[in-house]
C-alpha cells in the first residue's frame, strides 16, 4: 500500500469515527454508560461475524496470547474512558484531553520504539493541539476527576498504536513466538477482546437499560460503522503508517465531529471552533505535504 493510499484510508477511518457525536444527538432515551454498552455489544457482534468469516475456526486460537490481550485492553480503555469522563466533566475538557494523543504517541514511539520523530511532525502536533485548545478553550472548567479519567483515552491510544506498529513490523521475539508459524500474532481479534471487556464493564453501570427500537438502530450503526469497521482498518493501517502519524491523522475526527453536529444537529460551533478547526486542518495538511516531500527526497537520494 502506498503512503498516499494509507493516509486516505486513515482519513476514511476518522470520517467513520467522527459520526458518534451527531448520531448520539438523535438518541431518545439511551444515555451515558448505556450508549457505551450497546455500542460495544453491536461492535462485538459485528466483529464476530467479520472475523469469523475472515478467520474461521482459527479465530479462537487468534484470541490467545499476551500481546493480543494487551492490545484488547487498550481498546477497552479507549471504548469506555470517553463515556466515563463525560459523566464526570465537560465535553470540552474531555476533547481537549483526548487531543494529547499525538503527543503521547510520538513520545511513546520515541522512548519505546526508538523511532525518530520528524521535526515537522512535532510542529504539526503543537499546531493541532493549539487548534483544539482554541476550539474549546472558552468552555474549560469543571471537576478535575473527569480530566484524569479522560487521560485514559490518549494514553491507551498511544500505547496501542505503538504496540500495533511494533507487532506489524515484526515485533519482539516473544511476540513472534505467539503465532504457531513463528510470525507476528494476528492483532485484529484484539478489537473484539476490547469490545467484550467494554461490554462487561459498562453493563452494570448502564442498568436498567432504557433504549427503544429507534435508539437501538442508531446504536447498532455506531457499533458496526463507527467502531467495528474503522477499528479493524486502523489495525491494518498500523502496518503502513508510523504510530505518531496515525495519531495525528486521528485528530481529524474532532474537526469532522464538530462539522457534522453543526450541519445535521443544529449545533453551531462558533467562531472559536471554526478558527481552531482551521488550525487542526492546516496541521494535518502541512504534515502530510512535508512527509510526501521527504519521501520524494529520500527516493531521489537512494
NUSE-935547 format. One record per residue (C-alpha): residue number from 0; y, x, z; chain; residue in three letters. Coordinates in steps of 0.001 Angstrom, whole numbers, m for minus. Layout:
% residues N
REC  vexvex       yy       xx       zz  vexke  nuse
REC     NUM        Y        X        Z      A   ALA
...
//
This chain:
% residues 302
REC  vexvex       yy       xx       zz  vexke  nuse
REC       0        0        0        0      A   UNK
REC       1     3419     1380     m945      A   UNK
REC       2     6125     1731     1678      A   UNK
REC       3     8226     m943      m16      A   UNK
REC       4     5317    m3403      m64      A   UNK
REC       5     4602    m2748     3602      A   UNK
REC       6     8265    m3326     4517      A   UNK
REC       7     8410    m6572     2545      A   UNK
REC       8     5205    m7794     4155      A   UNK
REC       9     6551    m6916     7610      A   UNK
REC      10     9698    m8907     6844      A   UNK
REC      11     7434   m11836     5928      A   UNK
REC      12     5786   m11399     9333      A   UNK
REC      13     9168   m11580    11069      A   UNK
REC      14    10027   m14643     8985      A   UNK
REC      15     6964   m16435    10338      A   UNK
REC      16     7619   m15221    13879      A   UNK
REC      17    11208   m16475    13702      A   UNK
REC      18    10133   m20121    13334      A   UNK
REC      19     9326   m20504    17049      A   UNK
REC      20    12818   m21414    18238      A   UNK
REC      21    13655   m24075    15693      A   UNK
REC      22    10201   m25682    15974      A   UNK
REC      23    10349   m25900    19772      A   UNK
REC      24    13760   m27604    19483      A   UNK
REC      25    11954   m30564    17906      A   UNK
REC      26     9321   m30986    20633      A   UNK
REC      27     9421   m34251    22582      A   UNK
REC      28     7639   m33617    25881      A   UNK
REC      29     5994   m30177    25967      A   UNK
REC      30     7990   m27611    27903      A   UNK
REC      31     7700   m24106    29337      A   UNK
REC      32     4186   m22931    30056      A   UNK
REC      33     2642   m25898    28235      A   UNK
REC      34     4166   m24645    24974      A   UNK
REC      35     2631   m21233    25600      A   UNK
REC      36     m775   m22732    26461      A   UNK
REC      37    m1061   m24977    23411      A   UNK
REC      38      300   m22283    21112      A   UNK
REC      39    m2276   m19832    22476      A   UNK
REC      40    m5068   m22402    22122      A   UNK
REC      41    m4293   m23133    18466      A   UNK
REC      42    m3783   m19416    17905      A   UNK
REC      43    m7246   m18674    19316      A   UNK
REC      44    m8838   m21465    17264      A   UNK
REC      45    m7269   m20174    14039      A   UNK
REC      46    m8276   m16604    14825      A   UNK
REC      47   m11867   m17648    15499      A   UNK
REC      48   m12021   m19290    12073      A   UNK
REC      49   m10271   m16455    10214      A   UNK
REC      50   m12052   m13585    11944      A   UNK
REC      51   m15348   m15453    11926      A   UNK
REC      52   m15060   m15764     8153      A   UNK
REC      53   m13983   m12125     7757      A   UNK
REC      54   m16406   m10506    10197      A   UNK
REC      55   m19272   m12980    10567      A   UNK
REC      56   m21742   m12028    13274      A   UNK
REC      57   m20037    m8656    13619      A   UNK
REC      58   m17124   m10376    15396      A   UNK
REC      59   m18913   m10394    18759      A   UNK
REC      60   m19612    m6683    18515      A   UNK
REC      61   m15997    m6057    17484      A   UNK
REC      62   m14806    m7656    20736      A   UNK
REC      63   m16271    m4744    22693      A   UNK
REC      64   m14541    m1525    23545      A   UNK
REC      65   m11807     m480    25916      A   UNK
REC      66    m9222      225    23221      A   UNK
REC      67    m9630    m3268    21732      A   UNK
REC      68    m9220    m4893    25148      A   UNK
REC      69    m6214    m2680    25895      A   UNK
REC      70    m4533    m3974    22751      A   UNK
REC      71    m5629    m7521    23616      A   UNK
REC      72    m3956    m7218    26999      A   UNK
REC      73     m761    m6085    25272      A   UNK
REC      74     m884    m9136    23017      A   UNK
REC      75    m1454   m11402    26027      A   UNK
REC      76     1576    m9962    27825      A   UNK
REC      77     3687   m10430    24700      A   UNK
REC      78     2460   m14027    24262      A   UNK
REC      79     3144   m15056    27868      A   UNK
REC      80     6043   m12954    29183      A   UNK
REC      81     8547   m14604    26875      A   UNK
REC      82     7957   m18111    28236      A   UNK
REC      83     7643   m16891    31817      A   UNK
REC      84    11003   m15121    31530      A   UNK
REC      85    12640   m18203    30039      A   UNK
REC      86    11636   m20168    33118      A   UNK
REC      87    13437   m17638    35335      A   UNK
REC      88    16621   m16705    33468      A   UNK
REC      89    18764   m17493    30435      A   UNK
REC      90    17644   m17278    26833      A   UNK
REC      91    20362   m14686    26208      A   UNK
REC      92    19029   m12397    28934      A   UNK
REC      93    15513   m12636    27514      A   UNK
REC      94    16541   m11951    23929      A   UNK
REC      95    18789    m9029    24829      A   UNK
REC      96    15973    m7551    26919      A   UNK
REC      97    13500    m8004    24051      A   UNK
REC      98    15886    m6130    21756      A   UNK
REC      99    14930    m2959    23621      A   UNK
REC     100    11583    m2951    21779      A   UNK
REC     101    12564     m439    19037      A   UNK
REC     102    13970     1965    21605      A   UNK
REC     103    10867     1764    23810      A   UNK
REC     104     8614     2121    20760      A   UNK
REC     105    10463     5176    19482      A   UNK
REC     106    10313     6782    22931      A   UNK
REC     107     6611     5942    23371      A   UNK
REC     108     5825     7273    19884      A   UNK
REC     109     7714    10486    20622      A   UNK
REC     110     6078    11005    24034      A   UNK
REC     111     2502     9824    23443      A   UNK
REC     112     2013    10345    19697      A   UNK
REC     113     4232    13429    19304      A   UNK
REC     114     5742    11520    16401      A   UNK
REC     115     9135    12745    15188      A   UNK
REC     116    11742    10003    15011      A   UNK
REC     117    14358    10487    12259      A   UNK
REC     118    17975    10666    13393      A   UNK
REC     119    18901     7710    11176      A   UNK
REC     120    16314     5564    12965      A   UNK
REC     121    17891     6347    16340      A   UNK
REC     122    21291     5344    14948      A   UNK
REC     123    19776     2169    13469      A   UNK
REC     124    18176     1302    16810      A   UNK
REC     125    21508     1760    18550      A   UNK
REC     126    23337     m368    15968      A   UNK
REC     127    20721    m3145    16104      A   UNK
REC     128    20816    m3163    19899      A   UNK
REC     129    24611    m3339    19844      A   UNK
REC     130    24456    m6243    17412      A   UNK
REC     131    22071    m8257    19563      A   UNK
REC     132    24108    m7480    22683      A   UNK
REC     133    27210    m8701    20841      A   UNK
REC     134    25419   m11898    19820      A   UNK
REC     135    24553   m12883    23358      A   UNK
REC     136    26903   m10789    25481      A   UNK
REC     137    29174   m13696    26338      A   UNK
REC     138    26251   m15631    27822      A   UNK
REC     139    24733   m12920    30004      A   UNK
REC     140    24092   m13734    33608      A   UNK
REC     141    21507   m15362    35801      A   UNK
REC     142    18698   m14197    38093      A   UNK
REC     143    17517   m10626    37556      A   UNK
REC     144    13869   m11539    38170      A   UNK
REC     145    13694   m13089    34711      A   UNK
REC     146    15013    m9888    33166      A   UNK
REC     147    12282    m7869    34867      A   UNK
REC     148     9649   m10316    33569      A   UNK
REC     149    11156   m10204    30075      A   UNK
REC     150    10785    m6424    30079      A   UNK
REC     151     7061    m7054    29695      A   UNK
REC     152     7640    m8088    26057      A   UNK
REC     153     9241    m4886    24675      A   UNK
REC     154     7124    m2642    26895      A   UNK
REC     155     3877    m4310    25804      A   UNK
REC     156     5027    m4352    22178      A   UNK
REC     157     5881     m650    22266      A   UNK
REC     158     2528      224    23814      A   UNK
REC     159      686    m1962    21327      A   UNK
REC     160     2397     m625    18196      A   UNK
REC     161     1721     2948    19283      A   UNK
REC     162    m1897     2144    20151      A   UNK
REC     163    m2466      393    16833      A   UNK
REC     164     m938     3257    14899      A   UNK
REC     165    m2979     5829    16798      A   UNK
REC     166    m6188     3955    16050      A   UNK
REC     167    m5136     3288    12452      A   UNK
REC     168    m4596     6974    11827      A   UNK
REC     169    m7999     7868    13162      A   UNK
REC     170    m7347     7678    16880      A   UNK
REC     171    m8682     9887    19595      A   UNK
REC     172   m12299    10937    19527      A   UNK
REC     173   m13229     8466    22259      A   UNK
REC     174   m11632     5672    20236      A   UNK
REC     175   m13673     6640    17195      A   UNK
REC     176   m16897     6500    19176      A   UNK
REC     177   m16304     2822    19969      A   UNK
REC     178   m17392     1972    16447      A   UNK
REC     179   m21091     2470    15730      A   UNK
REC     180   m20240     4025    12371      A   UNK
REC     181   m18085     6682    14004      A   UNK
REC     182   m14832     5294    12570      A   UNK
REC     183   m11896     3779    14436      A   UNK
REC     184   m12521      403    16101      A   UNK
REC     185   m11629    m2894    14454      A   UNK
REC     186    m8336    m3936    16111      A   UNK
REC     187    m7940    m7386    14543      A   UNK
REC     188   m10082    m9087    17247      A   UNK
REC     189    m7624    m7764    19867      A   UNK
REC     190    m5232   m10550    18829      A   UNK
REC     191    m7964   m13087    19629      A   UNK
REC     192    m8541   m11477    23024      A   UNK
REC     193    m4806   m11723    23728      A   UNK
REC     194    m4765   m15418    22829      A   UNK
REC     195    m7747   m16164    25088      A   UNK
REC     196    m6160   m14304    28015      A   UNK
REC     197    m2868   m16151    27465      A   UNK
REC     198    m4709   m19486    27484      A   UNK
REC     199    m6467   m18704    30754      A   UNK
REC     200    m3276   m17532    32460      A   UNK
REC     201     m975   m20354    31373      A   UNK
REC     202    m3265   m23401    31699      A   UNK
REC     203    m2911   m23693    35498      A   UNK
REC     204      852   m23226    35172      A   UNK
REC     205     1100   m25841    32403      A   UNK
REC     206     m902   m28559    34190      A   UNK
REC     207     m520   m31552    33897      A   UNK
REC     208     m248   m31496    30122      A   UNK
REC     209     2269   m33878    28554      A   UNK
REC     210     2214   m33112    24821      A   UNK
REC     211     1658   m36041    22477      A   UNK
REC     212      454   m36115    18863      A   UNK
REC     213     3879   m35130    17496      A   UNK
REC     214     4145   m32125    19804      A   UNK
REC     215      566   m31069    19179      A   UNK
REC     216     1202   m30997    15428      A   UNK
REC     217     4207   m28717    15876      A   UNK
REC     218     2383   m26527    18379      A   UNK
REC     219     m567   m26228    16002      A   UNK
REC     220     1872   m24956    13369      A   UNK
REC     221     3155   m22386    15861      A   UNK
REC     222     m346   m21288    16833      A   UNK
REC     223    m1521   m20787    13258      A   UNK
REC     224     1522   m19813    11196      A   UNK
REC     225     3859   m18393    13851      A   UNK
REC     226     1236   m16383    15746      A   UNK
REC     227    m2264   m16043    14265      A   UNK
REC     228    m1495   m15104    10654      A   UNK
REC     229     1567   m12892    11233      A   UNK
REC     230      m61   m11071    14152      A   UNK
REC     231    m3101   m10212    12020      A   UNK
REC     232     m777    m8969     9297      A   UNK
REC     233     1154    m6890    11847      A   UNK
REC     234    m2074    m5205    12970      A   UNK
REC     235    m2868    m4342     9353      A   UNK
REC     236      655    m3008     8761      A   UNK
REC     237      316     m663    11722      A   UNK
REC     238    m1764     1493     9356      A   UNK
REC     239     1060     1712     6848      A   UNK
REC     240     4329     1940     8807      A   UNK
REC     241     5432     4121    11735      A   UNK
REC     242     5412     2233    15021      A   UNK
REC     243     9168     2609    15540      A   UNK
REC     244     9850     1218    12061      A   UNK
REC     245     7651    m1817    12740      A   UNK
REC     246     9575    m2473    15946      A   UNK
REC     247    12924    m2099    14187      A   UNK
REC     248    11953    m4438    11353      A   UNK
REC     249    10816    m6903    14005      A   UNK
REC     250    14449    m7237    15095      A   UNK
REC     251    14985    m9424    12015      A   UNK
REC     252    13164   m12126    13994      A   UNK
REC     253    16215   m12558    16230      A   UNK
REC     254    18607   m12811    13301      A   UNK
REC     255    16410   m15271    11402      A   UNK
REC     256    15668   m17314    14515      A   UNK
REC     257    19392   m17874    15090      A   UNK
REC     258    19851   m18822    11419      A   UNK
REC     259    17027   m21411    11429      A   UNK
REC     260    18337   m23001    14635      A   UNK
REC     261    21776   m23234    13016      A   UNK
REC     262    20558   m24746     9747      A   UNK
REC     263    17776   m27035    10969      A   UNK
REC     264    18548   m27820    14618      A   UNK
REC     265    22336   m28006    14563      A   UNK
REC     266    22861   m25080    16968      A   UNK
REC     267    25947   m23290    15631      A   UNK
REC     268    25660   m19627    16651      A   UNK
REC     269    29405   m18995    16897      A   UNK
REC     270    31432   m16036    15676      A   UNK
REC     271    29857   m13572    18129      A   UNK
REC     272    26361   m14344    16838      A   UNK
REC     273    27493   m14028    13227      A   UNK
REC     274    29126   m10642    13849      A   UNK
REC     275    26181    m9388    15906      A   UNK
REC     276    23691   m10646    13355      A   UNK
REC     277    25560    m8796    10638      A   UNK
REC     278    25220    m5578    12656      A   UNK
REC     279    21474    m6140    13017      A   UNK
REC     280    21088    m6776     9298      A   UNK
REC     281    23186    m3688     8483      A   UNK
REC     282    20975    m1569    10766      A   UNK
REC     283    17786    m2776     9068      A   UNK
REC     284    19121    m2267     5532      A   UNK
REC     285    20552     1161     6342      A   UNK
REC     286    17345     2392     7967      A   UNK
REC     287    15165     1274     5074      A   UNK
REC     288    17551     2734     2493      A   UNK
REC     289    17629     6087     4279      A   UNK
REC     290    13843     6046     4716      A   UNK
REC     291    13368     5419      989      A   UNK
REC     292    15806     8229      183      A   UNK
REC     293    13915    10600     2481      A   UNK
REC     294    10608     9679      832      A   UNK
REC     295    12034    10399    m2628      A   UNK
REC     296    13387    13744    m1475      A   UNK
REC     297    10008    14665        5      A   UNK
REC     298     8245    13805    m3264      A   UNK
REC     299    10674    15915    m5269      A   UNK
REC     300    10173    18882    m2941      A   UNK
REC     301     6390    18526    m2953      A   UNK
//
